[in-house]
Amino acid sequence: MHQTIMVYRLLRHQIISKLALICQALVCRAPKLRGAGKLTWAWLWLILVSPQVLADEPKNLNATFEELESGVILSSDALKAKLEYLKANITLADLDNYLRLQRVLCWSTDAYDSNKRAKGLEFAQKQLNAEIIKQSPETHADLTLCRAWLYQIGGEVELALTEYNQVIARAYQLESPRLIADARNLRGAMYSFQGNYALALEDLFSAQQLYDNLNLTFWSLYNLADIATSYRRFGDPQTAYKYYAKLETKFIEIGDLESANAMATEMAIALEELGENEAALEKYRQSYRYLQQEKDEMAQSFVAINLAGILIKLDRLGEVQKYLDEAQKYVLPTDEAFYSFMMLFRAQFQILQGQPSAAIPLIEEAKSAFLRVKNTRGLTQLYKLESQIFAELSQWQQAYLSLEHFNRLHNELDIKLQTYRTTEMQTRFNTKQVETENLLLLETQKIRDNELLILQQNRYLQFTVIFLALIVIIIISFLAYKQAQKSKIFSVLALTDHLTQLANRRHTYAVGEQSFSENHDVMALILFDADHFKKINDNFGHDVGDKALTLLANISSSLMRKSDLVGRVGGEEFLVILPHTNLEQATEIAERLVDSIAMTDLSDIAEELTMTISAGVAAREQDKSFSDLLQRADKGLYLAKSSGRNCVKAG
């Protein structure tokens, strides 16, 4: 499981006292069932205990700010000294540095101390209400982002998400690459925590590109770890493990042993999800021993939760109680992400000890914490365990209700994961457009920074600066014009699937909605996908799989009329929109398509390669919307799959 525990973090102007990535036992312990399990956001936690790299006493204000913003690791005393230095030497008369300092002070809040977090929120609110802050849009946006982060740490995730969205929109208006990167990193980490993997990767990919282009190596590494964690939560722990191993090596190279140890913990979680429990246990013990040596009892308690969970899996119950008792000394109910899984494992341990009645209050505590942070993956596991508890107590109605909750949440997660791959493809397809936009933002930011530098260094060259500003405006206008031309091209590409050259999901659904709204009384859909397509990728490789999809697209297009539309709406899923077509006609077309695919010789692509499809058909009847019609076609596809595949069924 995963949570971001941050004691000091400056985003726009960032401070980190100590960044150590501890992956907890919480949401990462998703069952192997597809779509089950998910914890959400990021993975880092900041503490202030072990020895750190101390910087020299600041020589001037700018050098101090630059040091804090670089991500250099500082001890608690060093950080406090630098903040005191800034406060003692900056007044309202020095407006730029004064605004810069307010951001630093907000982000230096110890967010995991509830009292200090409350003071941080009070500070942020006071600054946001100040007229001088309102006159600086970027400072106002960054302080809003800081407040959103404090909301998130306090469990007010809806408030946090609302403000993240507002800040990101404002950051694009301000053309501030760093603020965009920071805000999208935080929102992406939270989306990942909540299980919205497609949205998480869209944010994190964008932040990664901006951090890389801004040469912010420190933040680039941690954002990359967020990406790796999203892959792990999505169900690809093998890819995540490779990322973590590389990050561990990189952190060791730069001397950040705390973060390297945290990557070892992440590797343990990936191993656990791969079913390599013994190897995972050894990695957890490695992390635990390191934290013992560092005398970091709080972080040690978090890893203790992981150890309790893996020992339960390995049925080594003798050590479980010890680790859970250790964690309980430090993990409070306000630490929802940790506390929820600690109580869940306590409940599980009670059941294994033959005491289901004692597990009930523990389950209720865990449920309350999961609900506060909207941890759907954790709730999925909880309801399954709760059903088992009630069954042990012969309380069958409660057991049935808990099982119903489990199935509902599991299905919701399954649907999200089913759509993830398509969305990830679309995200990667739009990478070029995002890159162009980000580069334009970076160029604009560089220009603005250069203008500010010139004004600060030589105020006597105002006329020259004005002249340069006019040139900049001309350059920006030219770039904007060129971008507008490119946008026209992108708008066409955005409607097309890059592999098959068919209409993509977005365009296909738009055409379907339009066709339905034009009151065509006779209209039908065919929803089909390739049978066992994963086996084709596994046995022949993704290149052969891509060629097979392209051939499937060509065959389906060739069998349709000009008025029909064939679109690719999923990895191996296609939708045919048939205006002025009844159910009988649509079924005939679908059967012809199924037969054509089954009889197609694929030896040109790969020897011994065969492929069939299953199709669901639906014609417009009493459907109130295109979505209703599509849902019936999807039911038909499900029936076709359930009936042995390579066939057509009406929904």
C-alpha positions in Angstrom: 0.0 0.0 0.0 1.0 3.4 -0.4 0.7 6.8 1.1 2.7 10.0 0.8 3.9 11.1 4.2 5.5 14.5 3.9 6.8 16.7 6.6 8.4 19.3 4.5 7.8 19.7 0.8 8.0 22.9 -1.2 6.3 22.4 -4.6 6.7 25.6 -6.5 9.6 26.4 -4.2 10.2 23.1 -2.5 11.8 22.0 0.7 12.4 18.5 1.7 14.0 17.7 5.0 14.3 14.1 4.3 12.5 12.0 1.7 12.1 8.4 2.4 9.7 6.2 0.5 7.9 3.8 2.7 5.4 1.5 1.0 3.0 0.4 3.6 1.0 -2.8 3.8 -2.1 -0.9 3.0 -3.6 -0.7 -0.4 -0.8 -2.4 -2.3 -2.0 -5.7 -0.9 -4.6 -6.0 -3.6 -5.9 -9.5 -4.3 -4.9 -11.2 -7.6 -8.4 -10.6 -8.8 -8.3 -8.2 -11.7 -9.6 -4.8 -10.6 -9.4 -5.5 -6.9 -7.2 -3.6 -4.5 -5.9 -0.1 -4.8 -4.5 2.4 -2.6 -3.8 5.5 -3.9 -1.5 8.0 -3.7 2.0 8.3 -3.9 4.6 6.7 -1.6 6.9 9.2 -0.1 7.3 10.2 3.5 9.5 12.9 4.9 11.1 12.8 8.3 13.7 14.7 10.1 15.7 12.3 12.2 18.8 10.8 10.6 21.9 12.7 9.7 21.6 14.7 6.5 23.8 16.7 4.2 24.2 20.1 5.8 24.6 23.1 3.6 26.9 26.0 4.6 25.3 29.1 6.2 23.6 31.0 3.4 25.6 33.9 2.0 22.6 35.7 0.6 18.9 35.4 0.2 18.9 34.1 -3.4 21.4 31.4 -2.6 19.3 30.3 0.3 16.1 30.1 -1.8 17.9 28.3 -4.5 19.3 25.7 -2.1 15.8 25.1 -0.6 14.2 24.9 -4.1 16.8 22.4 -5.4 15.6 19.5 -3.2 18.8 19.2 -1.3 18.4 17.1 1.8 18.7 19.1 5.0 18.5 18.2 8.7 15.8 19.7 10.8 18.2 22.2 12.4 19.6 23.3 9.1 16.2 23.8 7.7 15.0 25.8 10.7 18.2 28.0 10.5 17.6 28.8 6.9 14.0 29.7 7.4 14.9 31.9 10.3 17.5 33.6 8.2 15.0 34.3 5.5 12.4 35.7 7.9 15.0 37.9 9.6 16.2 39.5 6.4 13.1 39.9 4.2 10.6 42.6 4.6 7.5 43.7 2.7 9.7 46.3 0.9 11.4 43.5 -0.9 8.2 42.3 -2.5 9.5 39.5 -4.7 11.4 37.8 -1.9 8.5 38.4 0.5 6.1 36.6 -1.8 8.7 33.8 -2.3 9.0 33.4 1.5 5.3 33.0 2.0 5.3 30.0 -0.3 8.3 28.5 1.5 6.7 28.9 4.9 3.4 27.3 3.8 5.2 24.3 2.3 7.4 23.9 5.3 4.4 22.9 7.5 4.6 19.7 9.3 1.5 18.3 7.8 1.4 15.1 9.8 1.1 16.9 13.1 -2.5 17.7 13.4 -1.9 20.9 15.4 0.8 22.1 13.1 -1.4 21.2 10.1 -4.2 23.3 11.5 -1.8 26.2 11.9 -0.6 25.7 8.3 -4.1 25.9 7.0 -4.7 29.0 9.0 -1.5 30.5 7.6 -2.5 29.6 4.1 -6.0 31.1 4.4 -4.7 34.3 5.9 -2.2 34.7 3.1 -4.8 33.9 0.4 -7.0 36.6 1.8 -4.3 39.2 1.8 -4.6 41.8 -1.0 -0.8 41.7 -1.7 -1.1 38.0 -2.4 -4.1 38.4 -4.6 -2.1 40.8 -6.7 0.4 38.0 -7.4 -1.5 35.3 -9.4 1.3 32.8 -9.3 1.9 33.2 -5.5 -1.9 32.9 -4.9 -2.0 29.7 -7.0 0.9 28.1 -5.3 -0.5 28.9 -1.8 -3.8 27.4 -2.9 -1.9 24.3 -4.0 -0.2 24.2 -0.6 -3.6 24.4 1.1 -5.0 21.6 -1.1 -2.1 19.4 -0.1 -2.8 20.1 3.6 -6.4 19.2 3.0 -5.4 16.0 1.4 -3.1 15.0 4.3 -5.9 15.7 6.6 -8.2 13.4 4.7 -10.4 16.0 3.0 -9.7 14.6 -0.4 -12.7 16.1 -2.1 -11.6 19.6 -1.1 -8.1 18.8 -2.2 -9.1 17.5 -5.6 -11.3 20.6 -6.2 -8.4 22.9 -5.5 -5.9 20.8 -7.5 -8.1 21.2 -10.5 -8.4 25.0 -10.0 -4.6 25.4 -9.6 -3.8 23.3 -12.7 -6.2 25.4 -14.8 -4.7 28.6 -13.4 -1.2 27.4 -13.9 -1.8 26.8 -17.6 -3.2 30.3 -17.8 -0.1 31.6 -16.1 2.1 29.5 -18.4 4.1 28.3 -15.4 5.8 25.0 -16.2 7.0 24.4 -12.6 3.6 25.0 -11.0 2.0 22.8 -13.6 4.5 20.0 -12.9 4.0 20.3 -9.1 0.2 20.4 -9.3 -0.1 17.5 -11.7 2.4 15.5 -9.7 0.3 15.9 -6.6 -3.0 15.3 -8.3 -1.6 12.3 -10.3 -0.3 10.8 -7.0 -3.8 11.2 -5.5 -5.5 9.8 -8.5 -3.2 6.8 -8.3 -4.0 6.4 -4.6 -7.7 6.4 -5.4 -7.4 4.0 -8.3 -8.0 6.3 -11.3 -4.9 5.0 -13.0 -5.5 6.5 -16.5 -5.9 10.0 -15.0 -3.0 9.4 -12.8 -0.7 8.4 -15.6 -1.8 11.4 -17.7 -0.9 13.7 -14.9 2.3 12.0 -14.0 3.6 11.6 -17.6 3.1 15.3 -18.1 4.8 16.2 -14.8 7.7 13.9 -15.7 8.3 15.6 -19.0 8.3 19.0 -17.4 10.6 18.0 -14.6 13.0 16.4 -17.1 13.0 19.5 -19.3 13.4 21.8 -16.3 16.4 19.7 -15.2 14.9 19.0 -11.8 16.5 15.7 -11.3 15.5 15.3 -7.7 11.8 15.8 -8.4 12.0 13.8 -11.6 13.2 10.7 -9.7 10.3 10.9 -7.2 7.7 11.5 -9.9 9.1 8.5 -11.7 8.6 6.4 -8.6 4.9 7.6 -8.6 4.6 6.3 -12.2 6.1 3.0 -11.2 3.7 2.7 -8.3 0.8 3.4 -10.6 1.9 0.6 -12.8 2.1 -1.7 -9.7 -1.4 -0.7 -8.6 -2.8 -1.2 -12.1 -1.6 -4.8 -11.9 1.8 -4.7 -13.6 4.2 -5.3 -10.6 6.9 -6.7 -12.9 7.3 -3.4 -14.8 7.1 -1.5 -11.5 9.8 -3.7 -9.9 12.2 -2.9 -12.8 11.6 0.8 -12.2 12.1 0.5 -8.5 15.4 -1.4 -8.9 16.8 1.3 -11.1 15.6 4.0 -8.8 17.2 2.2 -5.8 20.5 2.2 -7.6 20.2 5.9 -8.6 19.4 6.9 -5.0 22.4 5.0 -3.7 24.6 6.8 -6.3 23.5 10.2 -5.1 23.8 9.2 -1.5 20.1 9.3 -0.6 20.1 6.0 1.4 16.7 6.7 3.0 15.0 6.9 -0.4 17.0 3.8 -1.6 15.7 1.9 1.4 12.2 3.1 0.5 12.6 1.7 -3.0 13.6 -1.6 -1.4 10.3 -1.5 0.4 8.5 -0.8 -2.9 10.3 -3.8 -4.4 9.1 -5.9 -1.6 5.5 -4.9 -2.4 6.0 -5.7 -6.1 7.4 -9.1 -5.2 4.4 -9.7 -2.9 2.0 -8.9 -5.7 4.0 -11.3 -8.0 3.4 -14.0 -5.5 7.1 -14.2 -4.4 6.2 -13.9 -0.8 9.5 -15.3 0.7 11.5 -12.8 -1.4 9.1 -10.0 -0.4 9.5 -10.9 3.3 13.3 -10.7 3.0 13.1 -7.2 1.4 10.7 -6.0 4.1 13.1 -7.3 6.8 16.0 -5.5 5.0 14.1 -2.2 5.2 13.0 -2.9 8.8 16.6 -3.6 9.9 17.8 -0.4 8.2 15.2 1.7 10.0 16.1 0.0 13.3 19.7 1.0 12.7 18.6 4.6 12.0 16.4 4.5 15.1 13.5 5.8 13.0 10.7 4.3 15.1 7.8 5.9 13.2 8.9 4.6 9.8 9.8 1.3 11.4 6.2 1.0 12.6 4.9 1.5 9.0 7.1 -1.3 7.8 6.0 -3.4 10.7 2.4 -3.3 9.2 3.8 -4.7 5.9 5.6 -7.4 7.8 2.4 -8.4 9.7 0.5 -8.6 6.4 3.1 -10.8 4.6 3.5 -13.1 7.6 -0.2 -13.6 7.7 0.0 -14.6 4.0 2.8 -17.0 4.8 0.8 -18.4 7.8 3.6 -17.5 10.2 1.4 -16.2 12.9 3.9 -16.4 15.7 5.5 -13.0 14.8 2.4 -11.2 13.6 1.2 -10.0 17.1 4.7 -8.5 17.8 4.7 -6.4 14.7 1.1 -5.2 15.1 1.7 -4.3 18.7 4.8 -2.3 17.7 2.8 -0.4 15.0 0.0 0.4 17.4 2.4 2.4 19.6 2.9 5.0 16.8 0.1 4.7 14.3 -2.9 6.9 15.3 -6.4 6.9 13.9 -5.6 10.2 12.1 -3.0 8.3 10.0 -5.9 6.8 8.1 -4.0 5.0 5.4 -1.7 3.2 7.8 -4.3 2.8 10.6 -6.9 1.3 8.3 -4.7 -1.6 7.2 -3.3 -2.1 10.7 -6.8 -2.7 12.0 -7.7 -4.8 9.0 -4.7 -7.1 9.7 -5.6 -7.2 13.4 -9.1 -8.4 12.5 -7.7 -11.0 10.1 -5.3 -12.2 12.8 -8.2 -12.6 15.3 -10.1 -14.7 12.8 -7.1 -16.9 12.3 -6.9 -17.2 16.1 -10.5 -18.5 16.1 -12.0 -15.3 17.6 -14.3 -13.8 14.9 -16.3 -11.8 17.5 -13.2 -10.0 18.5 -12.6 -9.1 14.9 -15.8 -7.1 14.5 -14.9 -3.8 16.3 -11.5 -4.0 14.5 -13.2 -4.2 11.1 -15.4 -1.3 12.0 -12.4 0.8 12.8 -10.7 -0.1 9.6 -13.8 0.6 7.6 -14.2 4.1 9.0 -10.6 4.9 8.1 -11.0 3.5 4.6 -14.1 5.5 4.0 -12.5 8.7 5.1 -9.8 8.5 2.5 -12.0 6.9 -0.1 -9.8 3.8 -0.4 -11.8 1.6 -2.6 -9.2 -1.1 -2.9 -8.9 -1.4 0.9 -12.7 -1.5 1.2 -12.8 -4.3 -1.3 -10.5 -6.4 0.8 -12.3 -5.4 4.0 -15.8 -6.4 2.8 -14.5 -9.8 1.7 -13.0 -10.4 5.2 -16.1 -9.0 6.9 -18.3 -11.5 5.0 -16.0 -14.3 6.3 -16.3 -13.0 9.9 -20.1 -13.0 9.8 -20.2 -16.4 8.1 -18.0 -17.7 11.0 -20.6 -16.3 13.4 -23.5 -17.8 11.3 -24.8 -14.3 10.7 -25.8 -15.1 7.2 -27.7 -12.0 6.3 -24.8 -9.7 7.3 -22.4 -12.0 5.5 -24.4 -11.8 2.4 -24.6 -8.0 2.5 -20.8 -7.7 3.0 -20.3 -10.0 0.1 -22.6 -7.9 -2.0 -20.5 -4.8 -1.1 -17.4 -6.7 -2.1 -18.8 -7.7 -5.5 -20.0 -4.2 -6.2 -16.7 -2.6 -5.5 -14.8 -5.3 -7.2 -16.9 -4.8 -10.4 -16.3 -1.1 -10.2 -12.5 -1.6 -10.0 -12.7 -4.2 -12.8 -14.4 -1.7 -15.1 -11.8 0.9 -14.4 -9.0 -1.5 -15.1 -10.7 -2.7 -18.3 -10.7 0.9 -19.7 -7.2 1.6 -18.5 -5.3 0.2 -21.3 -7.3 2.1 -23.9 -6.8 5.3 -22.1 -3.1 4.7 -21.6 -2.8 4.2 -25.4 -4.6 7.5 -25.9 -2.4 9.2 -23.4 0.7 7.9 -25.1 -0.7 8.8 -28.5 -1.1 12.4 -27.4 2.4 12.6 -26.0 3.6 14.6 -29.0 0.9 17.2 -28.6 1.6 17.4 -24.8 5.3 17.7 -25.6 4.8 20.5 -27.9 2.6 22.3 -25.4 5.1 21.8 -22.6 8.0 23.0 -24.7 6.0 26.1 -25.5 5.4 26.6 -21.8 9.0 26.1 -21.0 10.1 28.6 -23.7 7.6 31.1 -22.4 8.8 30.6 -18.8 12.5 31.0 -19.9 11.6 34.3 -21.6 9.8 35.6 -18.5 12.7 34.6 -16.3 15.1 36.3 -18.6 13.0 39.5 -18.6 12.9 39.5 -14.8 16.7 39.0 -14.5 17.3 41.9 -16.9 15.0 44.2 -14.9 16.6 43.3 -11.6 20.2 43.7 -12.8 19.9 46.9 -14.8 16.9 49.1 -14.3 18.5 51.8 -16.5 17.8 49.7 -19.6 14.0 50.0 -19.4 13.7 51.1 -23.0 15.8 48.2 -24.2 13.7 45.8 -22.1 10.5 47.2 -23.7 12.0 46.6 -27.1 13.0 43.1 -26.2 9.5 42.5 -24.8 8.0 43.5 -28.1 10.3 41.0 -29.8 9.2 38.4 -27.4 5.5 39.1 -28.1 6.2 38.7 -31.8 8.0 35.4 -31.2 5.2 34.2 -29.0 2.6 35.3 -31.5 4.5 33.4 -34.3 4.8 30.3 -32.1 1.1 30.6 -31.3 0.3 30.8 -35.0 2.4 27.8 -35.7 0.9 26.0 -32.8 -2.6 26.8 -34.1 -1.6 25.2 -37.5 -0.4 22.1 -35.7 -3.5 22.0 -33.6 -5.6 21.7 -36.8 -3.6 18.6 -37.7 -3.8 17.2 -34.2 -7.6 17.7 -34.2 -7.8 15.3 -37.2 -5.3 12.8 -35.7 -7.3 13.0 -32.4 -10.2 11.3 -34.1 -8.2 8.4 -35.6 -6.7 5.3 -33.9 -3.0 5.4 -34.8 -2.6 1.6 -35.2 -5.6 0.6 -37.3 -6.4 4.0 -38.9 -10.1 3.4 -37.8 -12.1 5.9 -35.9 -11.0 6.0 -32.3 -13.2 5.5 -29.2 -14.0 9.2 -28.8 -15.0 9.7 -32.5 -16.9 6.4 -32.7 -19.0 7.3 -29.7 -19.6 10.8 -31.0 -20.9 9.4 -34.3 -23.1 6.9 -32.4 -24.6 9.7 -30.3 -25.3 11.8 -33.3 -26.8 8.9 -35.3 -29.1 8.0 -32.3 -30.2 11.6 -31.8 -31.2 12.0 -35.5 -34.2 9.8 -34.7 -33.2 6.9 -36.9 -35.9 4.5 -35.9 -33.8 1.7 -37.5 -30.3 1.6 -36.2 -28.0 -1.3 -35.0 -24.7 -1.8 -33.4 -22.1 -4.7 -33.6 -19.6 -4.8 -30.8 -16.9 -7.4 -31.3 -13.4 -8.3 -30.1 -10.7 -10.8 -30.7 -10.9 -14.0 -28.8 -8.0 -14.9 -26.5 -6.0 -12.0 -27.9 -3.7 -11.9 -24.9 -2.5 -15.4 -26.0 -1.5 -14.0 -29.4 0.6 -11.3 -27.7 2.1 -13.8 -25.3 2.9 -16.5 -27.9 3.8 -14.5 -30.9 4.7 -11.0 -29.5 3.1 -7.6 -29.6 4.3 -6.9 -33.1 2.3 -9.8 -34.5 -0.6 -8.8 -32.3 -0.5 -5.3 -33.8 -0.5 -6.8 -37.3 -3.4 -9.1 -36.5 -5.4 -6.1 -35.2 -4.7 -4.1 -38.3 -5.8 -7.1 -40.5 -8.9 -7.4 -38.4 -9.7 -3.7 -38.9 -9.2 -4.0 -42.7 -11.4 -7.0 -43.0 -14.2 -5.5 -40.9 -14.1 -2.2 -42.9 -14.2 -4.0 -46.2 -17.4 -5.8 -45.3 -19.3 -2.6 -44.3 -21.2 -0.1 -46.4 -20.1 3.5 -46.9 -22.7 4.7 -44.5 -21.5 2.4 -41.8 -18.7 3.3 -39.3 -16.1 0.9 -37.9 -14.2 2.1 -34.8 -11.7 0.8 -32.4 -12.9 1.4 -28.9 -10.6 -0.8 -26.8 -7.4 -2.8 -27.1 -8.9 -5.5 -29.2 -12.5 -4.3 -29.1 -14.3 -2.8 -32.1 -17.7 -1.2 -32.6 -19.7 -1.0 -35.9 -22.5 1.6 -36.2 -25.1 0.5 -38.7 -27.7 3.2 -39.5 -31.0 2.1 -41.2 -30.3 -1.5 -40.2 -32.6 -3.8 -38.3 -31.6 -6.7 -35.9 -31.9 -9.4 -38.6 -29.7 -7.5 -41.0 -27.2 -6.6 -38.3 -27.0 -10.3 -37.2 -26.4 -11.4 -40.8 -23.6 -8.9 -41.2 -22.0 -9.9 -37.9 -22.1 -13.6 -38.7 -20.5 -12.8 -42.1 -17.8 -10.9 -40.3 -17.2 -13.7 -37.7 -17.0 -16.3 -40.5 -14.6 -14.1 -42.6 -12.2 -13.7 -39.7 -12.3 -17.4 -38.8 -11.5 -18.4 -42.4 -8.7 -15.8 -42.9 -5.3 -17.2 -43.5 -2.9 -15.5 -41.1 0.3 -17.4 -42.0 1.7 -14.3 -43.7 1.8 -12.7 -40.3 3.0 -15.7 -38.3 3.0 -19.5 -38.8 0.2 -21.4 -37.0 -1.5 -18.1 -36.1 -5.3 -18.2 -36.1 -7.8 -15.8 -34.8 -11.6 -15.7 -34.2 -13.9 -13.0 -32.9 -17.0 -12.9 -30.8 -19.8 -10.4 -31.5 -22.7 -8.8 -29.7 -25.6 -7.3 -31.8 -28.3 -4.8 -30.7 -30.9 -3.0 -32.7 -32.7 0.2 -31.6 -36.0 -0.6 -29.8 -37.1 1.2 -26.7 -33.6 2.5 -25.9 -33.6 6.0 -24.4 -30.0 6.7 -25.3 -27.1 5.5 -27.3 -25.5 4.3 -24.1 -28.5 2.0 -23.5 -28.2 0.6 -27.0 -24.4 0.1 -26.6 -25.0 -1.6 -23.2 -27.2 -4.1 -24.9 -24.6 -4.8 -27.5 -22.1 -5.3 -24.8 -24.4 -7.8 -23.1 -24.6 -9.6 -26.4 -20.8 -9.7 -26.6 -20.7 -11.1 -23.1 -23.2 -13.9 -24.1 -21.1 -14.7 -27.1 -18.0 -15.1 -24.9 -20.0 -17.2 -22.5 -21.3 -19.4 -25.3 -17.9 -20.5 -26.4 -16.7 -17.6 -28.5 -16.5 -17.4 -32.3 -20.2 -16.6 -32.6 -22.8 -13.9 -32.6 -25.4 -13.2 -29.9 -28.1 -10.5 -29.6 -28.2 -8.3 -26.5 
